[in-house]
Amino acid sequence: MAVKRPAKLRVILTPDDTRKLILPDGIPKTMGELMDEVSKLCALSGNFRLQYQDRDFGDALVNLTSTTELEDFATIKVIPITDDCSQEFNLTVCDDLMPQSSDDTEILSSPSSSASTRTRMWPREFQIPVFSNDTELQLEKGN
């Protein structure tokens, strides 16, 4: 029987909270097991889905549907699930539940976090402001 090797994953929780996740038994075989591990080791509450960086698409984030897509040192991102897509979502990260000197979870600082990472959904309707006549003329000339 082959010996299971630990796997390390980079987990993006928020633009300012990225963690190293060590899975002692390697990458789980099912999505349910992986989500349970992420939830437990990152002390998450609430519903979420996972995305991963797909090499086929230039490391763009893609929804994770099978753990076979993952390999050691992969990056995954936690995406909170809300009932109403127009609401701002909050992912509760319970830091007080996590041991501060854990050997299997390490918090990484992320000063180079992508500025384009959204924290809110686009509004359903955009309010278009009313401009003065001078501004409207300048805008028309710009087109």
N, C-alpha and C positions, 0 to 999 in steps of 0.2 A: 504494500500500500504506500502511495506517495505521501511524503510529509508535507503538510500545508505550511506555506510560507506567509508571514504577515504581509499585509498590503497597506500602503499609505495613500491617502486621498487628501487633496486640498479641497476644503469645503468653504464656499462663499455663502455666508449667512446674510450679510448686508454689505453695502459698499465699504463700511468701516470695520467689519468683523469677518475675518478670514481665519480659518483654523486648519491645523493638521490633524487628520483623523487616522489613527492606527488601528487596523483590523487584524487582531492576532491570528485569526483563522483564515485570513485571505478575504477576497471579495466574495460576499454571499452569493449563493446560487439563484435566489429569487429577489424580486423587487421588494416584496414585503419584508424580508429579512434585512435587506439593506436599509430600507426606510426606518425600521425598528432600531437598527444600530445607530444611524445618524441621529434619530430622535433621542435615543438614550445617551449617547456619548456627547452630543452637543446640547443636551438638556433643553429640548424644544417642546413646546406645547402648541397645539393647533394643527390643522390640516395643511399639508404641503405636497408639492411634487418636486421632482429633481430634473435638472438639466445637466448636460455634460458638454465639454469641449470636444467637438467632432473634427478630427484631422481632415476628413474628406471635404469639409466646408471651411477650411482655413481657421480651425479652432473656434468657429462660431458656436454659441451655445444652442443645443438642440435638446428637445425633451427626451429624457431617458426612459425607455420602455422595457429594457432588458439589461441585466447586469453583465451579459456577455460583451456589451459594448465597452465596458470598463477594463482598464489594466492598472497595474501598480503605478502610482504617481499621477493618476488622472485628476482632473479638476471637475468638481460637481458644484452646482449652485442650488440652493434651497429657494423654491418659489412658493410663497404662501398662497393658499386657495381661499377665496372669499366667495360668498353667495352672490353678492352684487358687485359686478365688475366696475361700477362707477365709484365705489367706496375706496378710500385709502385703506391699505391693509397694514396690519401690525403683526409682526411675528414676535411672539414672546420668547425671549431667550432668558432662561432662568439661571443667571450666573451664580446665585446663592446655592443652587443645587449641585453645582460642579465643584469638585475638589480643586483648590487653587494650585496644588502642586501635583497634578495628575501626570502619570508616566505615559498614558495612552492618548491624551488630547492636549495639544499645545496651541495657544492662541498666537497667531502671527499678525504683526502689524502690516498694514497694506497702504503705504503712502501713495502708491501708484495706482490706486483703484480707479477704474474707468469713470470719468465724469459723466458719461452718457448712460449710466445705469439708472433706470427709472425707479422711483419710490412710489409713484402714483400712476394710475391708468389715465389715458387721455380722456378729457371730458366728452360727454356725449354730444354737447352743442358748444360751439365756439361763439363767444360774444365778439362781434365786430364793432369796434368803437366808431363813433361819428367824428370825423375830422373837419377842421375848418376848410373853407374853400381854397385858401392858399396851399394848405397841405395836400388836399385832393389833387390840385393841379400839379404839384411836385411829384406825387405818386404816379399820376398819369404820364408825365414826361419820362419817368423812370421805366415804364413798361415800353 
